[in-house]
Amino acid sequence: MTHPDHDLLVATALGEAVPEQVSQHLELCSECGPEVESLKQVIDMTRRSRDVDLVPPPPAVWAAIEAELDAPLQLTPRHTEATPTPPRHGAPRRSPWWLAAAAAAGIALGSGVTAAVVNRDSPAPTPSVQTVAKAPLDTLDTKTSRGEARLVRVGTTLDLDVQARGLATDSGYLEVWLINSDLKRMVSVGVLPAGVEQQRFVISQDLIDQGYVIVDISREQFDDKPAHSGDSLVRGTLAV
Ligand SMILES: [Zn+2]
């Protein structure tokens, strides 16, 4: 049986229009159908987790910031189009003149001023952390568990949180990869430092949407070959 191109599976999972023959194939094929379902779940979960409410700071915080800037620095409020990420769901828009003012003050008086103004009375909001998918990290030969990778949404970023132990490097170092479910494409996510059992790597929704859902840790040598060594120690597929 000829299976449709992987891009068409991803397109289907994303809800895009695909040729009639592809839809028919997916209904019948015991390999492609479940793969599309799995892709759909991971994509849905990562997308849903993005719809978190960003809470604007309470008025008292703004007042404190404005007071802080107004008095000693004699700054004139002015409108600027340099808006930060707008709050979702129609929260009242606030002209952030103080951002420009703080930046200007930082440049004129030293960046310490900016940091002090921003930190005072306005503790950085703790971003929400949400696990959207997990992958067991098992050895390829004996399927021994060596840890777990989690796809976590931290605020507005998507991280791959890798926990692994007992991975002998002997020589060389450990590299984390995301392999496409077509098993033809892969991207390097980063290096897992020696002796570190947990590390977070920033990835993107795009990668997940394209089907990069297999987590792989390989042993790499200090050579001039940036490609995957082929020496995979553990691997697992992200699933909800
Ligand atoms: Zn198929």
Boltz pocket constraint, residues with backbone or C-beta under 6 A from the ligand:
constraints:
  - pocket:
      binder: B
      contacts: [[A, 2], [A, 3], [A, 4], [A, 25], [A, 29], [A, 30], [A, 31], [A, 32], [A, 33]]
      max_distance: 6.0
